[in-house]
Amino acid sequence: MADYARSLRANGVPVPEIARKLVITSGKNQGKRPSVAIVYRILAEDEQEG
């Protein structure tokens, strides 16, 4: 899911649209969509690492 979010962002897709395209694949929220805040957090972690 995170890799897909990164690739969409790299192609200029807005974060709210990315959140609508993603689906959580495991855990207690399986099958649900992540919040926009979670998507921003995923993308921010990449910027801190790199």
ModelCIF file with pLDDT and N, C-alpha, C, O atoms, coordinates in Angstrom:
data_MODEL
#
_entry.id   MODEL 
#
_entity.id                         1 
_entity.type                       polymer 
_entity.pdbx_number_of_molecules   1 
#
_entity_poly.entity_id                      1 
_entity_poly.type                           'polypeptide(L)' 
_entity_poly.nstd_linkage                   no 
_entity_poly.nstd_monomer                   no 
_entity_poly.pdbx_seq_one_letter_code       MADYARSLRANGVPVPEIARKLVITSGKNQGKRPSVAIVYRILAEDEQEG 
_entity_poly.pdbx_seq_one_letter_code_can   MADYARSLRANGVPVPEIARKLVITSGKNQGKRPSVAIVYRILAEDEQEG 
_entity_poly.pdbx_strand_id                 A 
#
loop_
_entity_poly_seq.entity_id 
_entity_poly_seq.num 
_entity_poly_seq.mon_id 
_entity_poly_seq.hetero 
1 1  MET n 
1 2  ALA n 
1 3  ASP n 
1 4  TYR n 
1 5  ALA n 
1 6  ARG n 
1 7  SER n 
1 8  LEU n 
1 9  ARG n 
1 10 ALA n 
1 11 ASN n 
1 12 GLY n 
1 13 VAL n 
1 14 PRO n 
1 15 VAL n 
1 16 PRO n 
1 17 GLU n 
1 18 ILE n 
1 19 ALA n 
1 20 ARG n 
1 21 LYS n 
1 22 LEU n 
1 23 VAL n 
1 24 ILE n 
1 25 THR n 
1 26 SER n 
1 27 GLY n 
1 28 LYS n 
1 29 ASN n 
1 30 GLN n 
1 31 GLY n 
1 32 LYS n 
1 33 ARG n 
1 34 PRO n 
1 35 SER n 
1 36 VAL n 
1 37 ALA n 
1 38 ILE n 
1 39 VAL n 
1 40 TYR n 
1 41 ARG n 
1 42 ILE n 
1 43 LEU n 
1 44 ALA n 
1 45 GLU n 
1 46 ASP n 
1 47 GLU n 
1 48 GLN n 
1 49 GLU n 
1 50 GLY n 
#
_struct_asym.id          A 
_struct_asym.entity_id   1 
#
loop_
_ma_qa_metric.id 
_ma_qa_metric.mode 
_ma_qa_metric.name 
_ma_qa_metric.software_group_id 
_ma_qa_metric.type 
1 global pLDDT . pLDDT 
2 local  pLDDT . pLDDT 
#
_ma_qa_metric_global.metric_id      1 
_ma_qa_metric_global.metric_value   91.18 
_ma_qa_metric_global.model_id       1 
_ma_qa_metric_global.ordinal_id     1 
#
loop_
_ma_qa_metric_local.label_asym_id 
_ma_qa_metric_local.label_comp_id 
_ma_qa_metric_local.label_seq_id 
_ma_qa_metric_local.metric_id 
_ma_qa_metric_local.metric_value 
_ma_qa_metric_local.model_id 
_ma_qa_metric_local.ordinal_id 
A MET 1  2 83.00 1 1  
A ALA 2  2 87.00 1 2  
A ASP 3  2 91.00 1 3  
A TYR 4  2 93.00 1 4  
A ALA 5  2 93.00 1 5  
A ARG 6  2 92.00 1 6  
A SER 7  2 94.00 1 7  
A LEU 8  2 95.00 1 8  
A ARG 9  2 94.00 1 9  
A ALA 10 2 94.00 1 10 
A ASN 11 2 96.00 1 11 
A GLY 12 2 96.00 1 12 
A VAL 13 2 96.00 1 13 
A PRO 14 2 97.00 1 14 
A VAL 15 2 96.00 1 15 
A PRO 16 2 96.00 1 16 
A GLU 17 2 97.00 1 17 
A ILE 18 2 96.00 1 18 
A ALA 19 2 95.00 1 19 
A ARG 20 2 95.00 1 20 
A LYS 21 2 95.00 1 21 
A LEU 22 2 95.00 1 22 
A VAL 23 2 93.00 1 23 
A ILE 24 2 91.00 1 24 
A THR 25 2 91.00 1 25 
A SER 26 2 91.00 1 26 
A GLY 27 2 93.00 1 27 
A LYS 28 2 95.00 1 28 
A ASN 29 2 93.00 1 29 
A GLN 30 2 94.00 1 30 
A GLY 31 2 94.00 1 31 
A LYS 32 2 95.00 1 32 
A ARG 33 2 95.00 1 33 
A PRO 34 2 94.00 1 34 
A SER 35 2 95.00 1 35 
A VAL 36 2 96.00 1 36 
A ALA 37 2 96.00 1 37 
A ILE 38 2 93.00 1 38 
A VAL 39 2 95.00 1 39 
A TYR 40 2 95.00 1 40 
A ARG 41 2 94.00 1 41 
A ILE 42 2 90.00 1 42 
A LEU 43 2 92.00 1 43 
A ALA 44 2 92.00 1 44 
A GLU 45 2 85.00 1 45 
A ASP 46 2 72.00 1 46 
A GLU 47 2 73.00 1 47 
A GLN 48 2 75.00 1 48 
A GLU 49 2 70.00 1 49 
A GLY 50 2 61.00 1 50 
#
loop_
_atom_site.group_PDB 
_atom_site.id 
_atom_site.type_symbol 
_atom_site.label_atom_id 
_atom_site.label_alt_id 
_atom_site.label_comp_id 
_atom_site.label_asym_id 
_atom_site.label_entity_id 
_atom_site.label_seq_id 
_atom_site.pdbx_PDB_ins_code 
_atom_site.Cartn_x 
_atom_site.Cartn_y 
_atom_site.Cartn_z 
_atom_site.occupancy 
_atom_site.B_iso_or_equiv 
_atom_site.pdbx_formal_charge 
_atom_site.auth_seq_id 
_atom_site.auth_comp_id 
_atom_site.auth_asym_id 
_atom_site.auth_atom_id 
_atom_site.pdbx_PDB_model_num 
ATOM 1   N N  . MET A 1 1  ? 0.818   -1.180 0.000   1.00 83.00 ? 1  MET A N  1 
ATOM 2   C CA . MET A 1 1  ? 0.000   0.000  0.000   1.00 83.00 ? 1  MET A CA 1 
ATOM 3   C C  . MET A 1 1  ? 0.873   1.259  0.000   1.00 83.00 ? 1  MET A C  1 
ATOM 4   O O  . MET A 1 1  ? 0.593   2.214  -0.725  1.00 83.00 ? 1  MET A O  1 
ATOM 5   N N  . ALA A 1 2  ? 1.917   1.255  0.806   1.00 87.00 ? 2  ALA A N  1 
ATOM 6   C CA . ALA A 1 2  ? 2.778   2.428  0.894   1.00 87.00 ? 2  ALA A CA 1 
ATOM 7   C C  . ALA A 1 2  ? 3.510   2.680  -0.423  1.00 87.00 ? 2  ALA A C  1 
ATOM 8   O O  . ALA A 1 2  ? 3.655   3.828  -0.845  1.00 87.00 ? 2  ALA A O  1 
ATOM 9   N N  . ASP A 1 3  ? 3.967   1.620  -1.065  1.00 91.00 ? 3  ASP A N  1 
ATOM 10  C CA . ASP A 1 3  ? 4.659   1.785  -2.347  1.00 91.00 ? 3  ASP A CA 1 
ATOM 11  C C  . ASP A 1 3  ? 3.736   2.378  -3.403  1.00 91.00 ? 3  ASP A C  1 
ATOM 12  O O  . ASP A 1 3  ? 4.143   3.234  -4.188  1.00 91.00 ? 3  ASP A O  1 
ATOM 13  N N  . TYR A 1 4  ? 2.498   1.917  -3.413  1.00 93.00 ? 4  TYR A N  1 
ATOM 14  C CA . TYR A 1 4  ? 1.510   2.432  -4.368  1.00 93.00 ? 4  TYR A CA 1 
ATOM 15  C C  . TYR A 1 4  ? 1.237   3.912  -4.089  1.00 93.00 ? 4  TYR A C  1 
ATOM 16  O O  . TYR A 1 4  ? 1.132   4.707  -5.023  1.00 93.00 ? 4  TYR A O  1 
ATOM 17  N N  . ALA A 1 5  ? 1.123   4.282  -2.817  1.00 93.00 ? 5  ALA A N  1 
ATOM 18  C CA . ALA A 1 5  ? 0.898   5.687  -2.453  1.00 93.00 ? 5  ALA A CA 1 
ATOM 19  C C  . ALA A 1 5  ? 2.069   6.551  -2.910  1.00 93.00 ? 5  ALA A C  1 
ATOM 20  O O  . ALA A 1 5  ? 1.873   7.652  -3.424  1.00 93.00 ? 5  ALA A O  1 
ATOM 21  N N  . ARG A 1 6  ? 3.284   6.049  -2.722  1.00 92.00 ? 6  ARG A N  1 
ATOM 22  C CA . ARG A 1 6  ? 4.471   6.802  -3.145  1.00 92.00 ? 6  ARG A CA 1 
ATOM 23  C C  . ARG A 1 6  ? 4.494   6.993  -4.660  1.00 92.00 ? 6  ARG A C  1 
ATOM 24  O O  . ARG A 1 6  ? 4.815   8.076  -5.149  1.00 92.00 ? 6  ARG A O  1 
ATOM 25  N N  . SER A 1 7  ? 4.155   5.947  -5.392  1.00 94.00 ? 7  SER A N  1 
ATOM 26  C CA . SER A 1 7  ? 4.195   6.059  -6.848  1.00 94.00 ? 7  SER A CA 1 
ATOM 27  C C  . SER A 1 7  ? 3.119   7.014  -7.354  1.00 94.00 ? 7  SER A C  1 
ATOM 28  O O  . SER A 1 7  ? 3.361   7.780  -8.286  1.00 94.00 ? 7  SER A O  1 
ATOM 29  N N  . LEU A 1 8  ? 1.935   6.975  -6.748  1.00 95.00 ? 8  LEU A N  1 
ATOM 30  C CA . LEU A 1 8  ? 0.885   7.917  -7.144  1.00 95.00 ? 8  LEU A CA 1 
ATOM 31  C C  . LEU A 1 8  ? 1.307   9.357  -6.857  1.00 95.00 ? 8  LEU A C  1 
ATOM 32  O O  . LEU A 1 8  ? 1.096   10.247 -7.681  1.00 95.00 ? 8  LEU A O  1 
ATOM 33  N N  . ARG A 1 9  ? 1.902   9.580  -5.692  1.00 94.00 ? 9  ARG A N  1 
ATOM 34  C CA . ARG A 1 9  ? 2.343   10.933 -5.322  1.00 94.00 ? 9  ARG A CA 1 
ATOM 35  C C  . ARG A 1 9  ? 3.428   11.422 -6.278  1.00 94.00 ? 9  ARG A C  1 
ATOM 36  O O  . ARG A 1 9  ? 3.446   12.592 -6.661  1.00 94.00 ? 9  ARG A O  1 
ATOM 37  N N  . ALA A 1 10 ? 4.323   10.528 -6.656  1.00 94.00 ? 10 ALA A N  1 
ATOM 38  C CA . ALA A 1 10 ? 5.389   10.890 -7.594  1.00 94.00 ? 10 ALA A CA 1 
ATOM 39  C C  . ALA A 1 10 ? 4.827   11.296 -8.948  1.00 94.00 ? 10 ALA A C  1 
ATOM 40  O O  . ALA A 1 10 ? 5.446   12.074 -9.675  1.00 94.00 ? 10 ALA A O  1 
ATOM 41  N N  . ASN A 1 11 ? 3.652   10.769 -9.287  1.00 96.00 ? 11 ASN A N  1 
ATOM 42  C CA . ASN A 1 11 ? 3.000   11.121 -10.546 1.00 96.00 ? 11 ASN A CA 1 
ATOM 43  C C  . ASN A 1 11 ? 2.081   12.328 -10.416 1.00 96.00 ? 11 ASN A C  1 
ATOM 44  O O  . ASN A 1 11 ? 1.362   12.666 -11.356 1.00 96.00 ? 11 ASN A O  1 
ATOM 45  N N  . GLY A 1 12 ? 2.098   12.983 -9.252  1.00 96.00 ? 12 GLY A N  1 
ATOM 46  C CA . GLY A 1 12 ? 1.349   14.219 -9.083  1.00 96.00 ? 12 GLY A CA 1 
ATOM 47  C C  . GLY A 1 12 ? -0.094  14.063 -8.646  1.00 96.00 ? 12 GLY A C  1 
ATOM 48  O O  . GLY A 1 12 ? -0.871  15.015 -8.723  1.00 96.00 ? 12 GLY A O  1 
ATOM 49  N N  . VAL A 1 13 ? -0.465  12.872 -8.186  1.00 96.00 ? 13 VAL A N  1 
ATOM 50  C CA . VAL A 1 13 ? -1.841  12.660 -7.734  1.00 96.00 ? 13 VAL A CA 1 
ATOM 51  C C  . VAL A 1 13 ? -2.007  13.314 -6.360  1.00 96.00 ? 13 VAL A C  1 
ATOM 52  O O  . VAL A 1 13 ? -1.160  13.120 -5.488  1.00 96.00 ? 13 VAL A O  1 
ATOM 53  N N  . PRO A 1 14 ? -3.077  14.082 -6.147  1.00 97.00 ? 14 PRO A N  1 
ATOM 54  C CA . PRO A 1 14 ? -3.305  14.726 -4.840  1.00 97.00 ? 14 PRO A CA 1 
ATOM 55  C C  . PRO A 1 14 ? -3.532  13.685 -3.739  1.00 97.00 ? 14 PRO A C  1 
ATOM 56  O O  . PRO A 1 14 ? -4.087  12.616 -3.992  1.00 97.00 ? 14 PRO A O  1 
ATOM 57  N N  . VAL A 1 15 ? -3.104  14.004 -2.532  1.00 96.00 ? 15 VAL A N  1 
ATOM 58  C CA . VAL A 1 15 ? -3.183  13.061 -1.415  1.00 96.00 ? 15 VAL A CA 1 
ATOM 59  C C  . VAL A 1 15 ? -4.619  12.600 -1.121  1.00 96.00 ? 15 VAL A C  1 
ATOM 60  O O  . VAL A 1 15 ? -4.814  11.408 -0.881  1.00 96.00 ? 15 VAL A O  1 
ATOM 61  N N  . PRO A 1 16 ? -5.631  13.475 -1.126  1.00 96.00 ? 16 PRO A N  1 
ATOM 62  C CA . PRO A 1 16 ? -6.991  12.972 -0.871  1.00 96.00 ? 16 PRO A CA 1 
ATOM 63  C C  . PRO A 1 16 ? -7.441  11.923 -1.895  1.00 96.00 ? 16 PRO A C  1 
ATOM 64  O O  . PRO A 1 16 ? -8.156  10.981 -1.555  1.00 96.00 ? 16 PRO A O  1 
ATOM 65  N N  . GLU A 1 17 ? -7.022  12.093 -3.129  1.00 97.00 ? 17 GLU A N  1 
ATOM 66  C CA . GLU A 1 17 ? -7.360  11.105 -4.157  1.00 97.00 ? 17 GLU A CA 1 
ATOM 67  C C  . GLU A 1 17 ? -6.611  9.800  -3.915  1.00 97.00 ? 17 GLU A C  1 
ATOM 68  O O  . GLU A 1 17 ? -7.156  8.719  -4.138  1.00 97.00 ? 17 GLU A O  1 
ATOM 69  N N  . ILE A 1 18 ? -5.369  9.895  -3.462  1.00 96.00 ? 18 ILE A N  1 
ATOM 70  C CA . ILE A 1 18 ? -4.594  8.698  -3.134  1.00 96.00 ? 18 ILE A CA 1 
ATOM 71  C C  . ILE A 1 18 ? -5.303  7.920  -2.033  1.00 96.00 ? 18 ILE A C  1 
ATOM 72  O O  . ILE A 1 18 ? -5.422  6.698  -2.112  1.00 96.00 ? 18 ILE A O  1 
ATOM 73  N N  . ALA A 1 19 ? -5.775  8.622  -1.008  1.00 95.00 ? 19 ALA A N  1 
ATOM 74  C CA . ALA A 1 19 ? -6.464  7.962  0.107   1.00 95.00 ? 19 ALA A CA 1 
ATOM 75  C C  . ALA A 1 19 ? -7.711  7.230  -0.373  1.00 95.00 ? 19 ALA A C  1 
ATOM 76  O O  . ALA A 1 19 ? -8.039  6.162  0.145   1.00 95.00 ? 19 ALA A O  1 
ATOM 77  N N  . ARG A 1 20 ? -8.401  7.786  -1.348  1.00 95.00 ? 20 ARG A N  1 
ATOM 78  C CA . ARG A 1 20 ? -9.607  7.134  -1.873  1.00 95.00 ? 20 ARG A CA 1 
ATOM 79  C C  . ARG A 1 20 ? -9.272  5.880  -2.673  1.00 95.00 ? 20 ARG A C  1 
ATOM 80  O O  . ARG A 1 20 ? -10.110 4.985  -2.787  1.00 95.00 ? 20 ARG A O  1 
ATOM 81  N N  . LYS A 1 21 ? -8.063  5.798  -3.228  1.00 95.00 ? 21 LYS A N  1 
ATOM 82  C CA . LYS A 1 21 ? -7.673  4.649  -4.050  1.00 95.00 ? 21 LYS A CA 1 
ATOM 83  C C  . LYS A 1 21 ? -7.116  3.489  -3.225  1.00 95.00 ? 21 LYS A C  1 
ATOM 84  O O  . LYS A 1 21 ? -7.098  2.351  -3.693  1.00 95.00 ? 21 LYS A O  1 
ATOM 85  N N  . LEU A 1 22 ? -6.664  3.768  -2.008  1.00 95.00 ? 22 LEU A N  1 
ATOM 86  C CA . LEU A 1 22 ? -6.014  2.746  -1.193  1.00 95.00 ? 22 LEU A CA 1 
ATOM 87  C C  . LEU A 1 22 ? -7.023  1.956  -0.360  1.00 95.00 ? 22 LEU A C  1 
ATOM 88  O O  . LEU A 1 22 ? -8.090  2.459  -0.009  1.00 95.00 ? 22 LEU A O  1 
ATOM 89  N N  . VAL A 1 23 ? -6.664  0.717  -0.053  1.00 93.00 ? 23 VAL A N  1 
ATOM 90  C CA . VAL A 1 23 ? -7.448  -0.139 0.835   1.00 93.00 ? 23 VAL A CA 1 
ATOM 91  C C  . VAL A 1 23 ? -6.471  -0.826 1.782   1.00 93.00 ? 23 VAL A C  1 
ATOM 92  O O  . VAL A 1 23 ? -5.449  -1.361 1.353   1.00 93.00 ? 23 VAL A O  1 
ATOM 93  N N  . ILE A 1 24 ? -6.792  -0.808 3.061   1.00 91.00 ? 24 ILE A N  1 
ATOM 94  C CA . ILE A 1 24 ? -5.953  -1.462 4.067   1.00 91.00 ? 24 ILE A CA 1 
ATOM 95  C C  . ILE A 1 24 ? -6.100  -2.966 3.910   1.00 91.00 ? 24 ILE A C  1 
ATOM 96  O O  . ILE A 1 24 ? -7.216  -3.483 3.856   1.00 91.00 ? 24 ILE A O  1 
ATOM 97  N N  . THR A 1 25 ? -4.967  -3.674 3.836   1.00 91.00 ? 25 THR A N  1 
ATOM 98  C CA . THR A 1 25 ? -5.002  -5.105 3.512   1.00 91.00 ? 25 THR A CA 1 
ATOM 99  C C  . THR A 1 25 ? -4.872  -6.029 4.710   1.00 91.00 ? 25 THR A C  1 
ATOM 100 O O  . THR A 1 25 ? -5.061  -7.237 4.567   1.00 91.00 ? 25 THR A O  1 
ATOM 101 N N  . SER A 1 26 ? -4.555  -5.499 5.891   1.00 91.00 ? 26 SER A N  1 
ATOM 102 C CA . SER A 1 26 ? -4.427  -6.381 7.050   1.00 91.00 ? 26 SER A CA 1 
ATOM 103 C C  . SER A 1 26 ? -4.760  -5.613 8.321   1.00 91.00 ? 26 SER A C  1 
ATOM 104 O O  . SER A 1 26 ? -4.893  -4.389 8.307   1.00 91.00 ? 26 SER A O  1 
ATOM 105 N N  . GLY A 1 27 ? -4.893  -6.348 9.414   1.00 93.00 ? 27 GLY A N  1 
ATOM 106 C CA . GLY A 1 27 ? -5.172  -5.734 10.700  1.00 93.00 ? 27 GLY A CA 1 
ATOM 107 C C  . GLY A 1 27 ? -6.657  -5.538 10.944  1.00 93.00 ? 27 GLY A C  1 
ATOM 108 O O  . GLY A 1 27 ? -7.494  -6.014 10.177  1.00 93.00 ? 27 GLY A O  1 
ATOM 109 N N  . LYS A 1 28 ? -6.975  -4.831 12.021  1.00 95.00 ? 28 LYS A N  1 
ATOM 110 C CA . LYS A 1 28 ? -8.376  -4.685 12.408  1.00 95.00 ? 28 LYS A CA 1 
ATOM 111 C C  . LYS A 1 28 ? -9.175  -3.811 11.443  1.00 95.00 ? 28 LYS A C  1 
ATOM 112 O O  . LYS A 1 28 ? -10.403 -3.886 11.416  1.00 95.00 ? 28 LYS A O  1 
ATOM 113 N N  . ASN A 1 29 ? -8.496  -2.989 10.655  1.00 93.00 ? 29 ASN A N  1 
ATOM 114 C CA . ASN A 1 29 ? -9.173  -2.120 9.692   1.00 93.00 ? 29 ASN A CA 1 
ATOM 115 C C  . ASN A 1 29 ? -9.119  -2.667 8.270   1.00 93.00 ? 29 ASN A C  1 
ATOM 116 O O  . ASN A 1 29 ? -9.294  -1.922 7.305   1.00 93.00 ? 29 ASN A O  1 
ATOM 117 N N  . GLN A 1 30 ? -8.880  -3.949 8.144   1.00 94.00 ? 30 GLN A N  1 
ATOM 118 C CA . GLN A 1 30 ? -8.785  -4.578 6.830   1.00 94.00 ? 30 GLN A CA 1 
ATOM 119 C C  . GLN A 1 30 ? -10.039 -4.298 6.003   1.00 94.00 ? 30 GLN A C  1 
ATOM 120 O O  . GLN A 1 30 ? -11.165 -4.418 6.485   1.00 94.00 ? 30 GLN A O  1 
ATOM 121 N N  . GLY A 1 31 ? -9.812  -3.922 4.750   1.00 94.00 ? 31 GLY A N  1 
ATOM 122 C CA . GLY A 1 31 ? -10.908 -3.646 3.841   1.00 94.00 ? 31 GLY A CA 1 
ATOM 123 C C  . GLY A 1 31 ? -11.395 -2.209 3.860   1.00 94.00 ? 31 GLY A C  1 
ATOM 124 O O  . GLY A 1 31 ? -12.216 -1.819 3.030   1.00 94.00 ? 31 GLY A O  1 
ATOM 125 N N  . LYS A 1 32 ? -10.896 -1.416 4.803   1.00 95.00 ? 32 LYS A N  1 
ATOM 126 C CA . LYS A 1 32 ? -11.300 -0.011 4.902   1.00 95.00 ? 32 LYS A CA 1 
ATOM 127 C C  . LYS A 1 32 ? -10.270 0.870  4.210   1.00 95.00 ? 32 LYS A C  1 
ATOM 128 O O  . LYS A 1 32 ? -9.186  0.408  3.853   1.00 95.00 ? 32 LYS A O  1 
ATOM 129 N N  . ARG A 1 33 ? -10.604 2.108  4.027   1.00 95.00 ? 33 ARG A N  1 
ATOM 130 C CA . ARG A 1 33 ? -9.702  3.068  3.400   1.00 95.00 ? 33 ARG A CA 1 
ATOM 131 C C  . ARG A 1 33 ? -8.967  3.861  4.483   1.00 95.00 ? 33 ARG A C  1 
ATOM 132 O O  . ARG A 1 33 ? -9.555  4.196  5.511   1.00 95.00 ? 33 ARG A O  1 
ATOM 133 N N  . PRO A 1 34 ? -7.682  4.164  4.256   1.00 94.00 ? 34 PRO A N  1 
ATOM 134 C CA . PRO A 1 34 ? -6.947  4.969  5.243   1.00 94.00 ? 34 PRO A CA 1 
ATOM 135 C C  . PRO A 1 34 ? -7.403  6.422  5.185   1.00 94.00 ? 34 PRO A C  1 
ATOM 136 O O  . PRO A 1 34 ? -7.926  6.881  4.169   1.00 94.00 ? 34 PRO A O  1 
ATOM 137 N N  . SER A 1 35 ? -7.200  7.132  6.277   1.00 95.00 ? 35 SER A N  1 
ATOM 138 C CA . SER A 1 35 ? -7.529  8.554  6.297   1.00 95.00 ? 35 SER A CA 1 
ATOM 139 C C  . SER A 1 35 ? -6.473  9.323  5.511   1.00 95.00 ? 35 SER A C  1 
ATOM 140 O O  . SER A 1 35 ? -5.385  8.817  5.236   1.00 95.00 ? 35 SER A O  1 
ATOM 141 N N  . VAL A 1 36 ? -6.814  10.537 5.163   1.00 96.00 ? 36 VAL A N  1 
ATOM 142 C CA . VAL A 1 36 ? -5.865  11.408 4.462   1.00 96.00 ? 36 VAL A CA 1 
ATOM 143 C C  . VAL A 1 36 ? -4.645  11.644 5.347   1.00 96.00 ? 36 VAL A C  1 
ATOM 144 O O  . VAL A 1 36 ? -3.521  11.711 4.850   1.00 96.00 ? 36 VAL A O  1 
ATOM 145 N N  . ALA A 1 37 ? -4.865  11.769 6.660   1.00 96.00 ? 37 ALA A N  1 
ATOM 146 C CA . ALA A 1 37 ? -3.755  11.990 7.591   1.00 96.00 ? 37 ALA A CA 1 
ATOM 147 C C  . ALA A 1 37 ? -2.763  10.830 7.568   1.00 96.00 ? 37 ALA A C  1 
ATOM 148 O O  . ALA A 1 37 ? -1.553  11.046 7.635   1.00 96.00 ? 37 ALA A O  1 
ATOM 149 N N  . ILE A 1 38 ? -3.262  9.618  7.476   1.00 93.00 ? 38 ILE A N  1 
ATOM 150 C CA . ILE A 1 38 ? -2.382  8.446  7.420   1.00 93.00 ? 38 ILE A CA 1 
ATOM 151 C C  . ILE A 1 38 ? -1.546  8.474  6.145   1.00 93.00 ? 38 ILE A C  1 
ATOM 152 O O  . ILE A 1 38 ? -0.358  8.151  6.166   1.00 93.00 ? 38 ILE A O  1 
ATOM 153 N N  . VAL A 1 39 ? -2.164  8.857  5.049   1.00 95.00 ? 39 VAL A N  1 
ATOM 154 C CA . VAL A 1 39 ? -1.421  8.912  3.783   1.00 95.00 ? 39 VAL A CA 1 
ATOM 155 C C  . VAL A 1 39 ? -0.325  9.976  3.876   1.00 95.00 ? 39 VAL A C  1 
ATOM 156 O O  . VAL A 1 39 ? 0.801   9.746  3.435   1.00 95.00 ? 39 VAL A O  1 
ATOM 157 N N  . TYR A 1 40 ? -0.651  11.136 4.448   1.00 95.00 ? 40 TYR A N  1 
ATOM 158 C CA . TYR A 1 40 ? 0.376   12.163 4.641   1.00 95.00 ? 40 TYR A CA 1 
ATOM 159 C C  . TYR A 1 40 ? 1.506   11.634 5.525   1.00 95.00 ? 40 TYR A C  1 
ATOM 160 O O  . TYR A 1 40 ? 2.675   11.920 5.266   1.00 95.00 ? 40 TYR A O  1 
ATOM 161 N N  . ARG A 1 41 ? 1.172   10.871 6.559   1.00 94.00 ? 41 ARG A N  1 
ATOM 162 C CA . ARG A 1 41 ? 2.188   10.325 7.460   1.00 94.00 ? 41 ARG A CA 1 
ATOM 163 C C  . ARG A 1 41 ? 3.095   9.351  6.718   1.00 94.00 ? 41 ARG A C  1 
ATOM 164 O O  . ARG A 1 41 ? 4.312   9.379  6.897   1.00 94.00 ? 41 ARG A O  1 
ATOM 165 N N  . ILE A 1 42 ? 2.511   8.488  5.886   1.00 90.00 ? 42 ILE A N  1 
ATOM 166 C CA . ILE A 1 42 ? 3.300   7.536  5.106   1.00 90.00 ? 42 ILE A CA 1 
ATOM 167 C C  . ILE A 1 42 ? 4.277   8.279  4.204   1.00 90.00 ? 42 ILE A C  1 
ATOM 168 O O  . ILE A 1 42 ? 5.451   7.920  4.116   1.00 90.00 ? 42 ILE A O  1 
ATOM 169 N N  . LEU A 1 43 ? 3.787   9.311  3.539   1.00 92.00 ? 43 LEU A N  1 
ATOM 170 C CA . LEU A 1 43 ? 4.641   10.071 2.616   1.00 92.00 ? 43 LEU A CA 1 
ATOM 171 C C  . LEU A 1 43 ? 5.701   10.888 3.364   1.00 92.00 ? 43 LEU A C  1 
ATOM 172 O O  . LEU A 1 43 ? 6.811   11.069 2.865   1.00 92.00 ? 43 LEU A O  1 
ATOM 173 N N  . ALA A 1 44 ? 5.358   11.378 4.555   1.00 92.00 ? 44 ALA A N  1 
ATOM 174 C CA . ALA A 1 44 ? 6.316   12.157 5.343   1.00 92.00 ? 44 ALA A CA 1 
ATOM 175 C C  . ALA A 1 44 ? 7.448   11.274 5.856   1.00 92.00 ? 44 ALA A C  1 
ATOM 176 O O  . ALA A 1 44 ? 8.586   11.731 5.960   1.00 92.00 ? 44 ALA A O  1 
ATOM 177 N N  . GLU A 1 45 ? 7.156   10.025 6.175   1.00 85.00 ? 45 GLU A N  1 
ATOM 178 C CA . GLU A 1 45 ? 8.194   9.104  6.637   1.00 85.00 ? 45 GLU A CA 1 
ATOM 179 C C  . GLU A 1 45 ? 9.245   8.906  5.557   1.00 85.00 ? 45 GLU A C  1 
ATOM 180 O O  . GLU A 1 45 ? 10.433  8.785  5.857   1.00 85.00 ? 45 GLU A O  1 
ATOM 181 N N  . ASP A 1 46 ? 8.819   8.873  4.316   1.00 72.00 ? 46 ASP A N  1 
ATOM 182 C CA . ASP A 1 46 ? 9.765   8.735  3.202   1.00 72.00 ? 46 ASP A CA 1 
ATOM 183 C C  . ASP A 1 46 ? 10.696  9.922  3.127   1.00 72.00 ? 46 ASP A C  1 
ATOM 184 O O  . ASP A 1 46 ? 11.890  9.754  2.882   1.00 72.00 ? 46 ASP A O  1 
ATOM 185 N N  . GLU A 1 47 ? 10.178  11.116 3.333   1.00 73.00 ? 47 GLU A N  1 
ATOM 186 C CA . GLU A 1 47 ? 11.005  12.321 3.247   1.00 73.00 ? 47 GLU A CA 1 
ATOM 187 C C  . GLU A 1 47 ? 12.018  12.366 4.386   1.00 73.00 ? 47 GLU A C  1 
ATOM 188 O O  . GLU A 1 47 ? 13.131  12.857 4.197   1.00 73.00 ? 47 GLU A O  1 
ATOM 189 N N  . GLN A 1 48 ? 11.655  11.864 5.563   1.00 75.00 ? 48 GLN A N  1 
ATOM 190 C CA . GLN A 1 48 ? 12.579  11.857 6.698   1.00 75.00 ? 48 GLN A CA 1 
ATOM 191 C C  . GLN A 1 48 ? 13.690  10.842 6.503   1.00 75.00 ? 48 GLN A C  1 
ATOM 192 O O  . GLN A 1 48 ? 14.831  11.080 6.899   1.00 75.00 ? 48 GLN A O  1 
ATOM 193 N N  . GLU A 1 49 ? 13.358  9.702  5.888   1.00 70.00 ? 49 GLU A N  1 
ATOM 194 C CA . GLU A 1 49 ? 14.358  8.646  5.669   1.00 70.00 ? 49 GLU A CA 1 
ATOM 195 C C  . GLU A 1 49 ? 15.358  9.020  4.584   1.00 70.00 ? 49 GLU A C  1 
ATOM 196 O O  . GLU A 1 49 ? 16.545  8.709  4.678   1.00 70.00 ? 49 GLU A O  1 
ATOM 197 N N  . GLY A 1 50 ? 14.854  9.697  3.546   1.00 61.00 ? 50 GLY A N  1 
ATOM 198 C CA . GLY A 1 50 ? 15.706  9.974  2.385   1.00 61.00 ? 50 GLY A CA 1 
ATOM 199 C C  . GLY A 1 50 ? 16.348  11.272 2.491   1.00 61.00 ? 50 GLY A C  1 
ATOM 200 O O  . GLY A 1 50 ? 17.100  11.663 1.599   1.00 61.00 ? 50 GLY A O  1 
#
